[in-house]
Amino acid sequence: MAQQTVIELIAFPDWIVAVTHRRTTGFCCWVITPELVALTDGETYSTSQDALEAGRSLVYCSTEPPIDFSRCRLYD
């Protein structure tokens, strides 16, 4: 099994985003939730910045208020 190296760790309130690198495949993003569950999106990125942005997006989507669809209209 190829070794992964932690490239970057970023802390948000109650959340941690990590970027790892494996020479053979590229960069991956990881998110550690407030419940201490490690999640990944399963994607491989060509740059650490792309992986970091994906991790930030996962945190953002998980912490922002849900969209209120009750005011939306459906058109035929």
All heavy atoms as a GROMACS GRO file, in nm:
protein
  599
    1MET      N    1   0.084  -0.118   0.000
    1MET     CA    2   0.000   0.000   0.000
    1MET      C    3   0.089   0.124   0.000
    1MET      O    4   0.182   0.135   0.078
    1MET     CB    5  -0.091  -0.003   0.123
    1MET     CG    6  -0.180   0.115   0.133
    1MET     SD    7  -0.285   0.098   0.279
    1MET     CE    8  -0.433   0.163   0.211
    2ALA      N    9   0.059   0.218  -0.088
    2ALA     CA   10   0.138   0.341  -0.098
    2ALA      C   11   0.114   0.431   0.022
    2ALA      O   12   0.002   0.440   0.072
    2ALA     CB   13   0.102   0.416  -0.226
    3GLN      N   14   0.218   0.495   0.066
    3GLN     CA   15   0.212   0.582   0.183
    3GLN      C   16   0.150   0.717   0.147
    3GLN      O   17   0.182   0.775   0.044
    3GLN     CB   18   0.351   0.603   0.238
    3GLN     CG   19   0.355   0.689   0.360
    3GLN     CD   20   0.497   0.706   0.411
    3GLN    OE1   21   0.590   0.648   0.359
    3GLN    NE2   22   0.512   0.786   0.513
    4GLN      N   23   0.063   0.766   0.235
    4GLN     CA   24   0.005   0.899   0.220
    4GLN      C   25   0.073   0.993   0.318
    4GLN      O   26   0.105   0.956   0.430
    4GLN     CB   27  -0.144   0.898   0.251
    4GLN     CG   28  -0.227   0.830   0.145
    4GLN     CD   29  -0.374   0.854   0.168
    4GLN    OE1   30  -0.420   0.966   0.162
    4GLN    NE2   31  -0.447   0.748   0.195
    5THR      N   32   0.092   1.116   0.276
    5THR     CA   33   0.152   1.219   0.360
    5THR      C   34   0.050   1.330   0.381
    5THR      O   35  -0.014   1.374   0.286
    5THR     CB   36   0.276   1.278   0.290
    5THR    OG1   37   0.366   1.172   0.258
    5THR    CG2   38   0.346   1.378   0.379
    6VAL      N   39   0.037   1.374   0.505
    6VAL     CA   40  -0.051   1.488   0.534
    6VAL      C   41   0.022   1.614   0.489
    6VAL      O   42   0.134   1.642   0.532
    6VAL     CB   43  -0.087   1.496   0.683
    6VAL    CG1   44  -0.169   1.622   0.712
    6VAL    CG2   45  -0.164   1.373   0.726
    7ILE      N   46  -0.040   1.689   0.400
    7ILE     CA   47   0.018   1.809   0.344
    7ILE      C   48  -0.028   1.934   0.419
    7ILE      O   49   0.049   2.026   0.443
    7ILE     CB   50  -0.022   1.823   0.194
    7ILE    CG1   51   0.024   1.703   0.115
    7ILE    CG2   52   0.031   1.952   0.134
    7ILE    CD1   53   0.173   1.686   0.110
    8GLU      N   54  -0.155   1.936   0.458
    8GLU     CA   55  -0.212   2.056   0.519
    8GLU      C   56  -0.327   2.020   0.611
    8GLU      O   57  -0.403   1.928   0.583
    8GLU     CB   58  -0.262   2.150   0.408
    8GLU     CG   59  -0.288   2.289   0.453
    8GLU     CD   60  -0.288   2.387   0.337
    8GLU    OE1   61  -0.271   2.347   0.221
    8GLU    OE2   62  -0.307   2.504   0.365
    9LEU      N   63  -0.337   2.093   0.720
    9LEU     CA   64  -0.449   2.083   0.813
    9LEU      C   65  -0.504   2.223   0.837
    9LEU      O   66  -0.428   2.316   0.862
    9LEU     CB   67  -0.405   2.026   0.948
    9LEU     CG   68  -0.375   1.878   0.957
    9LEU    CD1   69  -0.316   1.846   1.093
    9LEU    CD2   70  -0.499   1.796   0.934
   10ILE      N   71  -0.635   2.237   0.828
   10ILE     CA   72  -0.700   2.365   0.853
   10ILE      C   73  -0.812   2.340   0.954
   10ILE      O   74  -0.891   2.247   0.935
   10ILE     CB   75  -0.761   2.423   0.724
   10ILE    CG1   76  -0.655   2.437   0.620
   10ILE    CG2   77  -0.835   2.551   0.752
   10ILE    CD1   78  -0.620   2.573   0.577
   11ALA      N   79  -0.818   2.424   1.056
   11ALA     CA   80  -0.922   2.408   1.158
   11ALA      C   81  -1.031   2.512   1.138
   11ALA      O   82  -1.003   2.630   1.115
   11ALA     CB   83  -0.861   2.420   1.296
   12PHE      N   84  -1.153   2.466   1.144
   12PHE     CA   85  -1.272   2.550   1.148
   12PHE      C   86  -1.335   2.525   1.285
   12PHE      O   87  -1.302   2.427   1.350
   12PHE     CB   88  -1.371   2.509   1.038
   12PHE     CG   89  -1.322   2.536   0.899
   12PHE    CD1   90  -1.248   2.442   0.831
   12PHE    CD2   91  -1.350   2.656   0.836
   12PHE    CE1   92  -1.203   2.466   0.702
   12PHE    CE2   93  -1.306   2.681   0.708
   12PHE     CZ   94  -1.232   2.586   0.641
   13PRO      N   95  -1.429   2.609   1.330
   13PRO     CA   96  -1.495   2.578   1.457
   13PRO      C   97  -1.558   2.438   1.451
   13PRO      O   98  -1.645   2.412   1.368
   13PRO     CB   99  -1.601   2.688   1.470
   13PRO     CG  100  -1.546   2.802   1.391
   13PRO     CD  101  -1.472   2.737   1.276
   14ASP      N  102  -1.508   2.348   1.533
   14ASP     CA  103  -1.557   2.210   1.546
   14ASP      C  104  -1.524   2.119   1.428
   14ASP      O  105  -1.563   2.003   1.427
   14ASP     CB  106  -1.708   2.206   1.570
   14ASP     CG  107  -1.748   2.275   1.698
   14ASP    OD1  108  -1.670   2.268   1.796
   14ASP    OD2  109  -1.855   2.338   1.702
   15TRP      N  110  -1.457   2.168   1.325
   15TRP     CA  111  -1.426   2.088   1.206
   15TRP      C  112  -1.278   2.097   1.173
   15TRP      O  113  -1.214   2.198   1.201
   15TRP     CB  114  -1.503   2.141   1.085
   15TRP     CG  115  -1.652   2.128   1.095
   15TRP    CD1  116  -1.735   2.204   1.170
   15TRP    CD2  117  -1.733   2.034   1.028
   15TRP    NE1  118  -1.865   2.165   1.153
   15TRP    CE2  119  -1.867   2.060   1.066
   15TRP    CE3  120  -1.708   1.932   0.937
   15TRP    CZ2  121  -1.973   1.986   1.018
   15TRP    CZ3  122  -1.815   1.860   0.890
   15TRP    CH2  123  -1.946   1.885   0.930
   16ILE      N  124  -1.225   1.993   1.110
   16ILE     CA  125  -1.087   1.994   1.061
   16ILE      C  126  -1.088   1.948   0.916
   16ILE      O  127  -1.155   1.851   0.882
   16ILE     CB  128  -0.996   1.902   1.144
   16ILE    CG1  129  -0.989   1.953   1.288
   16ILE    CG2  130  -0.856   1.893   1.082
   16ILE    CD1  131  -0.916   1.860   1.382
   17VAL      N  132  -1.014   2.018   0.832
   17VAL     CA  133  -0.997   1.978   0.692
   17VAL      C  134  -0.850   1.940   0.674
   17VAL      O  135  -0.761   2.013   0.716
   17VAL     CB  136  -1.034   2.092   0.595
   17VAL    CG1  137  -1.001   2.054   0.451
   17VAL    CG2  138  -1.181   2.128   0.607
   18ALA      N  139  -0.827   1.826   0.613
   18ALA     CA  140  -0.691   1.779   0.587
   18ALA      C  141  -0.675   1.748   0.439
   18ALA      O  142  -0.770   1.707   0.372
   18ALA     CB  143  -0.662   1.654   0.668
   19VAL      N  144  -0.553   1.768   0.390
   19VAL     CA  145  -0.517   1.730   0.254
   19VAL      C  146  -0.402   1.631   0.264
   19VAL      O  147  -0.304   1.656   0.334
   19VAL     CB  148  -0.474   1.852   0.169
   19VAL    CG1  149  -0.425   1.809   0.033
   19VAL    CG2  150  -0.590   1.950   0.156
   20THR      N  151  -0.420   1.518   0.199
   20THR     CA  152  -0.313   1.418   0.195
   20THR      C  153  -0.263   1.403   0.052
   20THR      O  154  -0.332   1.440  -0.044
   20THR     CB  155  -0.361   1.281   0.247
   20THR    OG1  156  -0.470   1.236   0.166
   20THR    CG2  157  -0.405   1.289   0.392
   21HIS      N  158  -0.140   1.349   0.041
   21HIS     CA  159  -0.082   1.329  -0.091
   21HIS      C  160  -0.024   1.189  -0.100
   21HIS      O  161   0.042   1.141  -0.008
   21HIS     CB  162   0.029   1.432  -0.117
   21HIS     CG  163   0.089   1.418  -0.253
   21HIS    ND1  164   0.212   1.361  -0.274
   21HIS    CD2  165   0.042   1.453  -0.375
   21HIS    CE1  166   0.239   1.363  -0.404
   21HIS    NE2  167   0.136   1.417  -0.466
   22ARG      N  168  -0.051   1.125  -0.210
   22ARG     CA  169   0.007   0.995  -0.243
   22ARG      C  170   0.071   1.012  -0.381
   22ARG      O  171   0.005   1.054  -0.475
   22ARG     CB  172  -0.101   0.887  -0.247
   22ARG     CG  173  -0.046   0.749  -0.271
   22ARG     CD  174  -0.155   0.645  -0.269
   22ARG     NE  175  -0.201   0.626  -0.132
   22ARG     CZ  176  -0.315   0.570  -0.099
   22ARG    NH1  177  -0.398   0.531  -0.192
   22ARG    NH2  178  -0.348   0.555   0.027
   23ARG      N  179   0.199   0.981  -0.392
   23ARG     CA  180   0.272   1.004  -0.517
   23ARG      C  181   0.208   0.940  -0.639
   23ARG      O  182   0.208   0.998  -0.747
   23ARG     CB  183   0.414   0.948  -0.505
   23ARG     CG  184   0.512   1.047  -0.458
   23ARG     CD  185   0.649   0.989  -0.468
   23ARG     NE  186   0.705   0.991  -0.335
   23ARG     CZ  187   0.830   0.972  -0.308
   23ARG    NH1  188   0.914   0.946  -0.404
   23ARG    NH2  189   0.873   0.979  -0.186
   24THR      N  190   0.152   0.825  -0.620
   24THR     CA  191   0.098   0.752  -0.735
   24THR      C  192  -0.038   0.802  -0.782
   24THR      O  193  -0.074   0.781  -0.897
   24THR     CB  194   0.086   0.601  -0.702
   24THR    OG1  195   0.005   0.586  -0.586
   24THR    CG2  196   0.221   0.540  -0.680
   25THR      N  197  -0.113   0.869  -0.694
   25THR     CA  198  -0.248   0.909  -0.732
   25THR      C  199  -0.275   1.059  -0.724
   25THR      O  200  -0.357   1.110  -0.800
   25THR     CB  201  -0.354   0.836  -0.647
   25THR    OG1  202  -0.328   0.863  -0.510
   25THR    CG2  203  -0.351   0.687  -0.673
   26GLY      N  204  -0.215   1.131  -0.632
   26GLY     CA  205  -0.238   1.274  -0.620
   26GLY      C  206  -0.286   1.313  -0.482
   26GLY      O  207  -0.254   1.248  -0.383
   27PHE      N  208  -0.366   1.419  -0.476
   27PHE     CA  209  -0.411   1.478  -0.350
   27PHE      C  210  -0.555   1.437  -0.319
   27PHE      O  211  -0.636   1.422  -0.408
   27PHE     CB  212  -0.403   1.631  -0.358
   27PHE     CG  213  -0.264   1.682  -0.379
   27PHE    CD1  214  -0.214   1.703  -0.506
   27PHE    CD2  215  -0.181   1.708  -0.271
   27PHE    CE1  216  -0.087   1.750  -0.526
   27PHE    CE2  217  -0.053   1.755  -0.290
   27PHE     CZ  218  -0.005   1.776  -0.417
   28CYS      N  219  -0.584   1.422  -0.189
   28CYS     CA  220  -0.719   1.388  -0.143
   28CYS      C  221  -0.758   1.483  -0.030
   28CYS      O  222  -0.673   1.530   0.045
   28CYS     CB  223  -0.724   1.246  -0.089
   28CYS     SG  224  -0.691   1.120  -0.212
   29CYS      N  225  -0.888   1.510  -0.017
   29CYS     CA  226  -0.936   1.592   0.095
   29CYS      C  227  -1.004   1.502   0.197
   29CYS      O  228  -1.065   1.400   0.162
   29CYS     CB  229  -1.030   1.702   0.047
   29CYS     SG  230  -1.194   1.648   0.004
   30TRP      N  231  -0.990   1.541   0.321
   30TRP     CA  232  -1.052   1.473   0.433
   30TRP      C  233  -1.117   1.576   0.522
   30TRP      O  234  -1.065   1.686   0.538
   30TRP     CB  235  -0.949   1.395   0.514
   30TRP     CG  236  -0.883   1.287   0.437
   30TRP    CD1  237  -0.773   1.300   0.357
   30TRP    CD2  238  -0.924   1.153   0.427
   30TRP    NE1  239  -0.743   1.180   0.298
   30TRP    CE2  240  -0.834   1.087   0.341
   30TRP    CE3  241  -1.028   1.080   0.484
   30TRP    CZ2  242  -0.845   0.953   0.310
   30TRP    CZ3  243  -1.039   0.946   0.452
   30TRP    CH2  244  -0.948   0.884   0.366
   31VAL      N  245  -1.229   1.542   0.582
   31VAL     CA  246  -1.297   1.630   0.676
   31VAL      C  247  -1.322   1.549   0.803
   31VAL      O  248  -1.371   1.437   0.796
   31VAL     CB  249  -1.430   1.682   0.618
   31VAL    CG1  250  -1.507   1.761   0.722
   31VAL    CG2  251  -1.404   1.767   0.495
   32ILE      N  252  -1.288   1.608   0.918
   32ILE     CA  253  -1.320   1.547   1.046
   32ILE      C  254  -1.431   1.630   1.107
   32ILE      O  255  -1.416   1.751   1.130
   32ILE     CB  256  -1.197   1.540   1.138
   32ILE    CG1  257  -1.088   1.457   1.069
   32ILE    CG2  258  -1.234   1.480   1.273
   32ILE    CD1  259  -0.956   1.457   1.139
   33THR      N  260  -1.544   1.566   1.132
   33THR     CA  261  -1.665   1.634   1.179
   33THR      C  262  -1.659   1.658   1.330
   33THR      O  263  -1.572   1.602   1.399
   33THR     CB  264  -1.789   1.548   1.148
   33THR    OG1  265  -1.786   1.432   1.231
   33THR    CG2  266  -1.798   1.511   1.002
   34PRO      N  267  -1.753   1.737   1.383
   34PRO     CA  268  -1.759   1.756   1.529
   34PRO      C  269  -1.778   1.625   1.605
   34PRO      O  270  -1.741   1.614   1.721
   34PRO     CB  271  -1.878   1.849   1.549
   34PRO     CG  272  -1.892   1.922   1.419
   34PRO     CD  273  -1.848   1.824   1.314
   35GLU      N  274  -1.835   1.525   1.538
   35GLU     CA  275  -1.855   1.393   1.601
   35GLU      C  276  -1.731   1.304   1.588
   35GLU      O  277  -1.735   1.187   1.620
   35GLU     CB  278  -1.976   1.322   1.538
   35GLU     CG  279  -2.108   1.390   1.561
   35GLU     CD  280  -2.132   1.507   1.464
   35GLU    OE1  281  -2.068   1.514   1.358
   35GLU    OE2  282  -2.214   1.594   1.499
   36LEU      N  283  -1.622   1.362   1.535
   36LEU     CA  284  -1.493   1.294   1.514
   36LEU      C  285  -1.503   1.181   1.412
   36LEU      O  286  -1.437   1.078   1.422
   36LEU     CB  287  -1.436   1.242   1.647
   36LEU     CG  288  -1.412   1.351   1.752
   36LEU    CD1  289  -1.359   1.289   1.881
   36LEU    CD2  290  -1.316   1.456   1.700
   37VAL      N  291  -1.585   1.202   1.311
   37VAL     CA  292  -1.597   1.108   1.199
   37VAL      C  293  -1.514   1.163   1.084
   37VAL      O  294  -1.526   1.280   1.048
   37VAL     CB  295  -1.745   1.094   1.156
   37VAL    CG1  296  -1.757   1.006   1.033
   37VAL    CG2  297  -1.829   1.041   1.270
   38ALA      N  298  -1.427   1.080   1.028
   38ALA     CA  299  -1.345   1.122   0.914
   38ALA      C  300  -1.419   1.090   0.784
   38ALA      O  301  -1.461   0.976   0.762
   38ALA     CB  302  -1.211   1.051   0.917
   39LEU      N  303  -1.435   1.191   0.700
   39LEU     CA  304  -1.505   1.176   0.573
   39LEU      C  305  -1.415   1.220   0.458
   39LEU      O  306  -1.332   1.308   0.473
   39LEU     CB  307  -1.631   1.264   0.570
   39LEU     CG  308  -1.732   1.246   0.682
   39LEU    CD1  309  -1.838   1.354   0.674
   39LEU    CD2  310  -1.794   1.108   0.675
   40THR      N  311  -1.433   1.159   0.343
   40THR     CA  312  -1.367   1.203   0.221
   40THR      C  313  -1.468   1.198   0.108
   40THR      O  314  -1.565   1.123   0.114
   40THR     CB  315  -1.244   1.115   0.188
   40THR    OG1  316  -1.180   1.167   0.071
   40THR    CG2  317  -1.282   0.970   0.166
   41ASP      N  318  -1.444   1.276   0.005
   41ASP     CA  319  -1.535   1.273  -0.110
   41ASP      C  320  -1.495   1.166  -0.210
   41ASP      O  321  -1.562   1.144  -0.309
   41ASP     CB  322  -1.545   1.410  -0.177
   41ASP     CG  323  -1.414   1.458  -0.235
   41ASP    OD1  324  -1.313   1.386  -0.224
   41ASP    OD2  325  -1.411   1.570  -0.290
   42GLY      N  326  -1.383   1.099  -0.188
   42GLY     CA  327  -1.341   0.990  -0.274
   42GLY      C  328  -1.273   1.034  -0.402
   42GLY      O  329  -1.235   0.951  -0.484
   43GLU      N  330  -1.258   1.163  -0.420
   43GLU     CA  331  -1.195   1.216  -0.542
   43GLU      C  332  -1.045   1.230  -0.523
   43GLU      O  333  -0.995   1.240  -0.412
   43GLU     CB  334  -1.254   1.352  -0.578
   43GLU     CG  335  -1.401   1.351  -0.608
   43GLU     CD  336  -1.435   1.275  -0.736
   43GLU    OE1  337  -1.354   1.278  -0.830
   43GLU    OE2  338  -1.542   1.215  -0.740
   44THR      N  339  -0.973   1.233  -0.635
   44THR     CA  340  -0.830   1.262  -0.635
   44THR      C  341  -0.810   1.391  -0.712
   44THR      O  342  -0.866   1.408  -0.820
   44THR     CB  343  -0.751   1.147  -0.702
   44THR    OG1  344  -0.780   1.026  -0.631
   44THR    CG2  345  -0.603   1.172  -0.698
   45TYR      N  346  -0.730   1.481  -0.657
   45TYR     CA  347  -0.710   1.614  -0.716
   45TYR      C  348  -0.565   1.629  -0.762
   45TYR      O  349  -0.474   1.572  -0.703
   45TYR     CB  350  -0.745   1.722  -0.614
   45TYR     CG  351  -0.890   1.714  -0.571
   45TYR    CD1  352  -0.927   1.639  -0.461
   45TYR    CD2  353  -0.989   1.777  -0.644
   45TYR    CE1  354  -1.060   1.628  -0.423
   45TYR    CE2  355  -1.122   1.767  -0.607
   45TYR     CZ  356  -1.157   1.692  -0.497
   45TYR     OH  357  -1.289   1.682  -0.461
   46SER      N  358  -0.546   1.710  -0.864
   46SER     CA  359  -0.411   1.728  -0.918
   46SER      C  360  -0.330   1.828  -0.837
   46SER      O  361  -0.208   1.826  -0.842
   46SER     CB  362  -0.418   1.772  -1.065
   46SER     OG  363  -0.494   1.889  -1.077
   47THR      N  364  -0.397   1.915  -0.760
   47THR     CA  365  -0.324   2.010  -0.676
   47THR      C  366  -0.378   2.006  -0.533
   47THR      O  367  -0.495   1.969  -0.510
   47THR     CB  368  -0.335   2.155  -0.727
   47THR    OG1  369  -0.470   2.200  -0.710
   47THR    CG2  370  -0.294   2.166  -0.874
   48SER      N  371  -0.294   2.048  -0.439
   48SER     CA  372  -0.339   2.052  -0.299
   48SER      C  373  -0.444   2.160  -0.280
   48SER      O  374  -0.534   2.145  -0.198
   48SER     CB  375  -0.219   2.075  -0.206
   48SER     OG  376  -0.157   2.198  -0.234
   49GLN      N  377  -0.435   2.269  -0.356
   49GLN     CA  378  -0.535   2.376  -0.346
   49GLN      C  379  -0.673   2.328  -0.387
   49GLN      O  380  -0.773   2.363  -0.325
   49GLN     CB  381  -0.495   2.496  -0.432
   49GLN     CG  382  -0.397   2.590  -0.366
   49GLN     CD  383  -0.442   2.637  -0.230
   49GLN    OE1  384  -0.380   2.601  -0.131
   49GLN    NE2  385  -0.547   2.714  -0.222
   50ASP      N  386  -0.680   2.246  -0.492
   50ASP     CA  387  -0.809   2.191  -0.534
   50ASP      C  388  -0.867   2.100  -0.426
   50ASP      O  389  -0.987   2.105  -0.398
   50ASP     CB  390  -0.794   2.113  -0.665
   50ASP     CG  391  -0.769   2.202  -0.785
   50ASP    OD1  392  -0.793   2.325  -0.776
   50ASP    OD2  393  -0.724   2.149  -0.888
   51ALA      N  394  -0.782   2.018  -0.366
   51ALA     CA  395  -0.829   1.928  -0.260
   51ALA      C  396  -0.874   2.007  -0.138
   51ALA      O  397  -0.977   1.976  -0.077
   51ALA     CB  398  -0.718   1.831  -0.221
   52LEU      N  399  -0.800   2.112  -0.104
   52LEU     CA  400  -0.836   2.196   0.010
   52LEU      C  401  -0.969   2.267  -0.014
   52LEU      O  402  -1.055   2.274   0.074
   52LEU     CB  403  -0.726   2.298   0.037
   52LEU     CG  404  -0.744   2.387   0.158
   52LEU    CD1  405  -0.752   2.305   0.286
   52LEU    CD2  406  -0.629   2.486   0.166
   53GLU      N  407  -0.989   2.316  -0.134
   53GLU     CA  408  -1.116   2.383  -0.168
   53GLU      C  409  -1.233   2.285  -0.159
   53GLU      O  410  -1.343   2.321  -0.114
   53GLU     CB  411  -1.109   2.445  -0.307
   53GLU     CG  412  -1.227   2.529  -0.343
   53GLU     CD  413  -1.252   2.644  -0.246
   53GLU    OE1  414  -1.156   2.703  -0.196
   53GLU    OE2  415  -1.371   2.674  -0.220
   54ALA      N  416  -1.212   2.161  -0.199
   54ALA     CA  417  -1.317   2.060  -0.188
   54ALA      C  418  -1.352   2.034  -0.042
   54ALA      O  419  -1.469   2.024  -0.006
   54ALA     CB  420  -1.272   1.930  -0.257
   55GLY      N  421  -1.250   2.027   0.043
   55GLY     CA  422  -1.275   2.007   0.185
   55GLY      C  423  -1.348   2.124   0.248
   55GLY      O  424  -1.441   2.106   0.327
   56ARG      N  425  -1.307   2.244   0.210
   56ARG     CA  426  -1.377   2.364   0.260
   56ARG      C  427  -1.523   2.363   0.216
   56ARG      O  428  -1.612   2.402   0.291
   56ARG     CB  429  -1.310   2.490   0.207
   56ARG     CG  430  -1.182   2.523   0.276
   56ARG     CD  431  -1.125   2.650   0.218
   56ARG     NE  432  -1.002   2.687   0.285
   56ARG     CZ  433  -0.907   2.759   0.230
   56ARG    NH1  434  -0.920   2.804   0.106
   56ARG    NH2  435  -0.798   2.788   0.297
   57SER      N  436  -1.547   2.321   0.093
   57SER     CA  437  -1.685   2.315   0.043
   57SER      C  438  -1.769   2.215   0.122
   57SER      O  439  -1.886   2.241   0.150
   57SER     CB  440  -1.686   2.277  -0.105
   57SER     OG  441  -1.627   2.378  -0.181
   58LEU      N  442  -1.709   2.102   0.158
   58LEU     CA  443  -1.782   2.004   0.239
   58LEU      C  444  -1.822   2.063   0.374
   58LEU      O  445  -1.934   2.045   0.420
   58LEU     CB  446  -1.697   1.878   0.260
   58LEU     CG  447  -1.679   1.788   0.139
   58LEU    CD1  448  -1.575   1.680   0.169
   58LEU    CD2  449  -1.811   1.723   0.100
   59VAL      N  450  -1.730   2.136   0.436
   59VAL     CA  451  -1.760   2.200   0.564
   59VAL      C  452  -1.868   2.306   0.545
   59VAL      O  453  -1.966   2.311   0.620
   59VAL     CB  454  -1.634   2.261   0.628
   59VAL    CG1  455  -1.670   2.345   0.750
   59VAL    CG2  456  -1.536   2.150   0.666
   60TYR      N  457  -1.851   2.390   0.444
   60TYR     CA  458  -1.947   2.497   0.418
   60TYR      C  459  -2.088   2.441   0.396
   60TYR      O  460  -2.186   2.490   0.454
   60TYR     CB  461  -1.902   2.577   0.297
   60TYR     CG  462  -1.996   2.687   0.257
   60TYR    CD1  463  -2.001   2.807   0.329
   60TYR    CD2  464  -2.081   2.674   0.147
   60TYR    CE1  465  -2.089   2.908   0.293
   60TYR    CE2  466  -2.168   2.774   0.111
   60TYR     CZ  467  -2.171   2.891   0.183
   60TYR     OH  468  -2.257   2.990   0.148
   61CYS      N  469  -2.099   2.337   0.315
   61CYS     CA  470  -2.230   2.277   0.287
   61CYS      C  471  -2.292   2.214   0.411
   61CYS      O  472  -2.413   2.209   0.425
   61CYS     CB  473  -2.219   2.173   0.177
   61CYS     SG  474  -2.186   2.242   0.015
   62SER      N  475  -2.208   2.168   0.502
   62SER     CA  476  -2.257   2.103   0.623
   62SER      C  477  -2.293   2.200   0.734
   62SER      O  478  -2.368   2.165   0.825
   62SER     CB  479  -2.152   2.005   0.675
   62SER     OG  480  -2.127   1.905   0.580
   63THR      N  481  -2.240   2.321   0.728
   63THR     CA  482  -2.262   2.416   0.838
   63THR      C  483  -2.356   2.530   0.805
   63THR      O  484  -2.403   2.598   0.895
   63THR     CB  485  -2.128   2.475   0.887
   63THR    OG1  486  -2.064   2.540   0.777
   63THR    CG2  487  -2.038   2.368   0.944
   64GLU      N  488  -2.382   2.553   0.679
   64GLU     CA  489  -2.472   2.661   0.640
   64GLU      C  490  -2.616   2.619   0.667
   64GLU      O  491  -2.651   2.502   0.665
   64GLU     CB  492  -2.455   2.694   0.492
   64GLU     CG  493  -2.326   2.765   0.464
   64GLU     CD  494  -2.315   2.898   0.537
   64GLU    OE1  495  -2.405   2.982   0.524
   64GLU    OE2  496  -2.218   2.915   0.610
   65PRO      N  497  -2.705   2.717   0.691
   65PRO     CA  498  -2.845   2.682   0.711
   65PRO      C  499  -2.902   2.615   0.586
   65PRO      O  500  -2.864   2.649   0.475
   65PRO     CB  501  -2.914   2.816   0.735
   65PRO     CG  502  -2.810   2.920   0.740
   65PRO     CD  503  -2.681   2.859   0.698
   66PRO      N  504  -2.992   2.521   0.604
   66PRO     CA  505  -3.052   2.455   0.488
   66PRO      C  506  -3.135   2.554   0.406
   66PRO      O  507  -3.188   2.652   0.458
   66PRO     CB  508  -3.142   2.346   0.548
   66PRO     CG  509  -3.155   2.379   0.692
   66PRO     CD  510  -3.043   2.470   0.730
   67ILE      N  511  -3.146   2.526   0.280
   67ILE     CA  512  -3.224   2.610   0.190
   67ILE      C  513  -3.373   2.588   0.218
   67ILE      O  514  -3.419   2.474   0.230
   67ILE     CB  515  -3.193   2.576   0.043
   67ILE    CG1  516  -3.046   2.606   0.014
   67ILE    CG2  517  -3.283   2.652  -0.052
   67ILE    CD1  518  -2.999   2.557  -0.120
   68ASP      N  519  -3.446   2.697   0.229
   68ASP     CA  520  -3.590   2.690   0.253
   68ASP      C  521  -3.662   2.686   0.118
   68ASP      O  522  -3.673   2.787   0.050
   68ASP     CB  523  -3.634   2.811   0.334
   68ASP     CG  524  -3.784   2.811   0.362
   68ASP    OD1  525  -3.850   2.708   0.337
   68ASP    OD2  526  -3.834   2.914   0.409
   69PHE      N  527  -3.709   2.570   0.081
   69PHE     CA  528  -3.779   2.553  -0.046
   69PHE      C  529  -3.928   2.583  -0.035
   69PHE      O  530  -4.000   2.577  -0.135
   69PHE     CB  531  -3.759   2.411  -0.099
   69PHE     CG  532  -3.619   2.385  -0.146
   69PHE    CD1  533  -3.534   2.307  -0.070
   69PHE    CD2  534  -3.573   2.437  -0.265
   69PHE    CE1  535  -3.405   2.283  -0.112
   69PHE    CE2  536  -3.444   2.414  -0.308
   69PHE     CZ  537  -3.358   2.337  -0.232
   70SER      N  538  -3.976   2.616   0.083
   70SER     CA  539  -4.120   2.637   0.100
   70SER      C  540  -4.170   2.759   0.023
   70SER      O  541  -4.288   2.769  -0.007
   70SER     CB  542  -4.154   2.652   0.249
   70SER     OG  543  -4.096   2.771   0.300
   71ARG      N  544  -4.082   2.851  -0.011
   71ARG     CA  545  -4.123   2.970  -0.085
   71ARG      C  546  -4.104   2.956  -0.235
   71ARG      O  547  -4.131   3.048  -0.310
   71ARG     CB  548  -4.045   3.090  -0.034
   71ARG     CG  549  -4.065   3.109   0.114
   71ARG     CD  550  -3.988   3.226   0.164
   71ARG     NE  551  -4.088   3.318   0.218
   71ARG     CZ  552  -4.069   3.445   0.239
   71ARG    NH1  553  -3.956   3.500   0.212
   71ARG    NH2  554  -4.165   3.519   0.289
   72CYS      N  555  -4.056   2.843  -0.278
   72CYS     CA  556  -4.034   2.821  -0.422
   72CYS      C  557  -4.163   2.780  -0.490
   72CYS      O  558  -4.248   2.713  -0.432
   72CYS     CB  559  -3.930   2.711  -0.443
   72CYS     SG  560  -3.768   2.755  -0.382
   73ARG      N  561  -4.178   2.822  -0.614
   73ARG     CA  562  -4.294   2.783  -0.694
   73ARG      C  563  -4.251   2.682  -0.798
   73ARG      O  564  -4.145   2.694  -0.858
   73ARG     CB  565  -4.351   2.904  -0.766
   73ARG     CG  566  -4.415   3.004  -0.678
   73ARG     CD  567  -4.477   3.109  -0.765
   73ARG     NE  568  -4.520   3.219  -0.683
   73ARG     CZ  569  -4.567   3.330  -0.732
   73ARG    NH1  570  -4.574   3.348  -0.864
   73ARG    NH2  571  -4.604   3.428  -0.654
   74LEU      N  572  -4.335   2.586  -0.820
   74LEU     CA  573  -4.312   2.490  -0.927
   74LEU      C  574  -4.398   2.530  -1.046
   74LEU      O  575  -4.515   2.560  -1.031
   74LEU     CB  576  -4.348   2.349  -0.882
   74LEU     CG  577  -4.264   2.294  -0.767
   74LEU    CD1  578  -4.317   2.157  -0.726
   74LEU    CD2  579  -4.118   2.285  -0.807
   75TYR      N  580  -4.337   2.533  -1.162
   75TYR     CA  581  -4.409   2.571  -1.284
   75TYR      C  582  -4.432   2.449  -1.371
   75TYR      O  583  -4.347   2.361  -1.379
   75TYR     CB  584  -4.330   2.676  -1.362
   75TYR     CG  585  -4.316   2.806  -1.286
   75TYR    CD1  586  -4.204   2.832  -1.210
   75TYR    CD2  587  -4.418   2.900  -1.288
   75TYR    CE1  588  -4.191   2.951  -1.139
   75TYR    CE2  589  -4.406   3.020  -1.219
   75TYR     CZ  590  -4.292   3.044  -1.144
   75TYR     OH  591  -4.281   3.160  -1.075
   76ASP      N  592  -4.545   2.445  -1.436
   76ASP     CA  593  -4.577   2.332  -1.527
   76ASP      C  594  -4.523   2.362  -1.664
   76ASP      O  595  -4.517   2.467  -1.714
   76ASP     CB  596  -4.727   2.309  -1.535
   76ASP     CG  597  -4.778   2.253  -1.403
   76ASP    OD1  598  -4.701   2.185  -1.334
   76ASP    OD2  599  -4.896   2.279  -1.372
   0.00000   0.00000   0.00000
